[in-house]
Amino acid sequence: MDTPPLSGSESDSDDSLVTDRELQDAFSRGLLKPGLNVVLEGPKRAVNDVNGLKQCLAEFKRDLEWVERLDVTLGPVPDISGPVPTPQNKDQKAVNPEDDFQREMSFYRQAQAAVLAALPRLHQLKVPTKRPTDYFAEMAKSDQQMQKIRQKLQTKQAAMEKSEKAKQLRALRKYGKKVQTEVLQKRHQEKSHMMNAIKKYQKGFSDKLDFLEGDQKPVARSAKAGAKGQQMKKGPNAKRRYKNQKFGFGGKKKGSKWNSRESFDDVSSFRAKTAHGKGLKRPGKKGSNKRPGKQRREKMKNRNR
């Protein structure tokens, strides 16, 4: 009876068992040590196959002119600020690969030396080294791509202009609010100043009506003191003068209408007819206000019906 073929999982398990047995045998013989175990087949040797390298070089090397190759092999340009290099100090002036600045400067000086050596040779061969004034180079990107880039730049610029306008509007609103606040404060000050001037005028502290014009400026303290002194020198204030005009100038008030000997003896203004009711009467004045009688009123009512 033939045995059925083993599946992939069973064959893998058998291979793992074999390897596990080999590892157990190596461990029992003391060939394994604790840690990572790597099987080495002896030390690796670096092979410098010069003949093989030359053969590879000969295979891809092509005999072309220098104009086609443009290869220049030479050392860096000597440093102008430093001393002239000599065979004694050449090793001392070697480039330190750990110094980034010194390494990059060596690359730059070597490229500079290559340019100084290659340009004269190109001029001798009459090869142009500068771009002509009417040089036209085709764009690497298509017109459609450039249109997309242009639209994107225009959109970005429009957004920036919009934000700038918004900033300016905000600044103008702040400035407008500031101006409006200053105007309101000025109006409030003018109103309070006018109210104070009106109160002073009502109380008689001032007789000027300049505050009604609306352009009166606040007077300084020294000016107020001077105006008050002038007011005291002039005489009574407006309030006192008004009361004097209305009620008199002081003195005795009681019994001012009593008769005196002179007024009793003065009969020049006496009229007998007027005194006893026998004077001339105004015609029609008494009858105009007389009410008609009852019968007459009834007749008037019947007549109106």
Secondary structure as UniProt FT lines:
FT   HELIX           8..28
FT   TURN            29..30
FT   HELIX           50..60
FT   HELIX           66..69
FT   TURN            87..93
FT   TURN            97..98
FT   HELIX           100..124
FT   TURN            125..126
FT   TURN            133..134
FT   HELIX           143..203
FT   HELIX           210..213
FT   HELIX           221..234
FT   HELIX           238..247
FT   TURN            254..257
FT   HELIX           261..265
FT   TURN            268..269
FT   HELIX           272..276
FT   TURN            283..284
FT   HELIX           285..288
FT   HELIX           294..304
//
